[in-house]
């Protein structure tokens, strides 16, 4: 649908008097509006004030729709029809923020940015209307679906003979209270050296029942033929490994072992065992993917004693 001469002159004047950012916003707004009108014409079967035998309904004014984009807030008008309904395919129902800005909000949420700071970020990107707390929660709710799909995916696409298990503690909101939660993670290594996050789970503590439930969920998703499990010496974890992965060997993680050693050594006496820690760090760096060609054997037990 072509712009009329008056519309073209009005667009040209708005671009001429605006700065760079405002000019981009005006262009985006006019382009989207024209695309919406063109789609409405196709659905109705006739343009505004046009006589056509293919007409299926009539226009009945417009309703305002605010679309927040990285170019700023766009004031669009959605054509209404007398019979049936029309909504442009360019937009999404009950959503006023475009996908590009969605990704920005999600990325900020994942990195722990507060809701107020997300609102300031959206305004800094040109969206004068900002974003509410409930809208941030609704947008980030889509992350739960993607995370669930990742956590429930099958693991039978390859064999992981080596599995690393570890846990960390994070602050989380549970029943309107901020408490410490254990986040357990399983990393699998295939025979070719490919590493992959197999799964994760959040719980109150690293108890044997919790670890057992997590490891059994990995087995249920297809994790088989595990030859070696590497982890720290947490009693609940070791017991769960021996319960779920029967026939698999267990090895204490050397990094955790060195940390445990230094946790019980006085600061004044740590100099005698520091070379062992230095050797362990050098060995760990040599096992990174960028240094596979220069792998060295792990430090001997005598160096750690």
Long-range contacts (C-beta under 8 A, 24 or more apart in sequence): 1-34, 1-37, 1-38, 1-41, 1-47, 3-30, 3-34, 21-71, 21-72, 21-126, 22-72, 24-71, 24-72, 25-71, 25-72, 25-73, 25-74, 25-126, 28-69, 28-71, 28-74, 29-74, 29-75, 29-76, 32-67, 32-74, 32-76, 32-90, 33-76, 33-77, 35-88, 35-90, 36-76, 36-77, 36-78, 36-79, 36-88, 36-90, 36-91, 37-79, 39-88, 39-89, 39-90, 40-79, 40-81, 40-86, 40-88, 43-81, 43-86, 44-81, 44-86, 56-83, 56-84, 57-81, 57-82, 57-83, 57-84, 58-82, 65-91, 65-96, 66-96, 66-129, 67-91, 67-96, 67-97, 67-98, 68-96, 68-97, 68-98, 68-101, 68-122, 68-127, 68-129, 68-131, 69-97, 69-98, 69-100, 69-101, 69-126, 69-127, 70-98, 70-100, 70-101, 70-104, 70-125, 70-126, 71-126, 72-126, 72-127, 72-128, 73-126, 73-127, 73-128, 73-129, 97-127, 97-131, 97-135, 97-139, 101-125, 101-127, 102-139, 102-142, 105-131, 105-136, 105-139, 105-140, 106-139, 106-140, 106-142, 106-143, 109-136, 109-139, 109-140, 109-143, 110-143, 151-199, 151-200, 152-221, 153-221, 154-221, 154-222, 155-188, 155-198, 155-199, 155-218, 155-221, 155-222, 155-223, 156-221, 156-222, 156-224, 158-190, 158-194, 159-190, 159-191, 159-224, 159-225, 160-188, 160-189, 160-190, 160-196, 160-198, 160-223, 160-225, 160-226, 161-189, 161-190, 161-191, 161-225, 161-226, 161-227, 161-228, 162-188, 162-189, 162-226, 162-227, 162-228, 162-229, 162-230, 163-187, 163-188, 163-189, 163-198, 163-223, 163-226, 163-228, 163-229, 163-230, 163-245, 164-188, 164-189, 164-229, 164-230, 164-231, 164-253, 165-211, 165-229, 165-230, 165-231, 165-237, 165-241, 166-231, 166-232, 166-253, 167-206, 167-234, 167-237, 172-202, 182-206, 182-210, 184-210, 184-211, 184-214, 186-214, 186-215, 186-218, 188-223, 193-289, 193-292, 198-223, 206-234, 206-236, 206-237, 207-236, 208-235, 208-236, 208-237, 208-239, 208-240, 208-243, 210-236, 211-236, 211-237, 211-239, 211-240, 211-241, 212-240, 212-243, 212-244, 214-240, 215-240, 215-241, 215-243, 215-244, 215-245, 216-244, 219-244, 231-256, 232-256, 232-260, 233-257, 233-260, 254-280, 254-298, 254-299, 254-304, 255-280, 255-284, 257-304, 258-304, 261-304, 273-304, 275-303, 276-303, 276-304, 279-303, 280-304
